[in-house]
Amino acid sequence: MGDPALLLLDEPYNALDLPSREDVIDPIRELAWNRPSLVTVTVTHYLEELPSSTSHALLLCDGRVQASGTVDHVLTGARLTACFGRPVDVERRGGRWAARSARAV
């Protein structure tokens, strides 16, 4: 494929089980570290699918930008709660994210 400047990934982990998903995330993360000039755009509905190399995020709600900027600015419980219209807790551990509904059972 030569030396592309842009890599677009539209839900690349759809229908993959956990081990297979991680087998795809790891090379994408390594690619980001080895080719810092390569811009990678990944569309996903799940924070767990973001590699630790993710630097920026954009949240869409009803087709409109809800928030954009660095991951520390965008991927917060408050912003995801506003985006999804329900309480969301966000956790970051080891450079990876996890989100879950904060609604009590």
WOJO-V186163 format. One record per backbone hydrogen bond with DSSP energy under -0.5 kcal/mol. NH is the residue of the N-H (numbers start at 1). CO is the residue of the C=O. E is the energy in kcal/mol with one decimal. If there is no record, write none. Layout:
# WOJO-V186163
nh=NH co=CO e=E
nh=NH co=CO e=E
This chain:
# WOJO-V186163
nh=7 co=39 e=-2.8
nh=9 co=7 e=-0.5
nh=9 co=41 e=-3.3
nh=10 co=8 e=-0.5
nh=11 co=9 e=-0.8
nh=11 co=43 e=-2.0
nh=14 co=11 e=-1.4
nh=16 co=13 e=-2.1
nh=21 co=17 e=-2.8
nh=22 co=18 e=-2.3
nh=23 co=19 e=-1.8
nh=24 co=20 e=-0.9
nh=24 co=21 e=-1.0
nh=25 co=21 e=-2.5
nh=26 co=22 e=-2.3
nh=27 co=23 e=-0.5
nh=28 co=24 e=-1.4
nh=29 co=25 e=-2.5
nh=30 co=26 e=-2.5
nh=31 co=27 e=-2.5
nh=32 co=28 e=-1.9
nh=33 co=29 e=-1.8
nh=34 co=30 e=-2.6
nh=35 co=31 e=-2.2
nh=38 co=35 e=-2.2
nh=39 co=5 e=-2.3
nh=39 co=37 e=-0.5
nh=40 co=38 e=-0.5
nh=41 co=7 e=-2.7
nh=42 co=40 e=-0.5
nh=43 co=9 e=-3.0
nh=44 co=42 e=-0.5
nh=49 co=46 e=-1.6
nh=50 co=47 e=-2.0
nh=54 co=51 e=-2.1
nh=57 co=69 e=-2.6
nh=59 co=67 e=-2.9
nh=61 co=64 e=-2.8
nh=64 co=61 e=-1.6
nh=66 co=59 e=-3.6
nh=67 co=59 e=-1.2
nh=69 co=57 e=-1.8
nh=71 co=55 e=-1.9
nh=73 co=70 e=-0.8
nh=74 co=70 e=-2.3
nh=75 co=71 e=-2.4
nh=76 co=74 e=-2.1
nh=80 co=76 e=-2.6
nh=81 co=77 e=-2.5
nh=82 co=78 e=-2.1
nh=83 co=79 e=-2.1
nh=84 co=80 e=-2.9
nh=85 co=81 e=-1.9
nh=86 co=81 e=-0.7
nh=89 co=100 e=-2.9
nh=91 co=98 e=-2.8
nh=93 co=96 e=-2.4
nh=96 co=93 e=-1.7
nh=97 co=47 e=-0.6
nh=98 co=91 e=-2.1
nh=100 co=89 e=-2.0
nh=102 co=87 e=-2.5
nh=103 co=87 e=-0.6
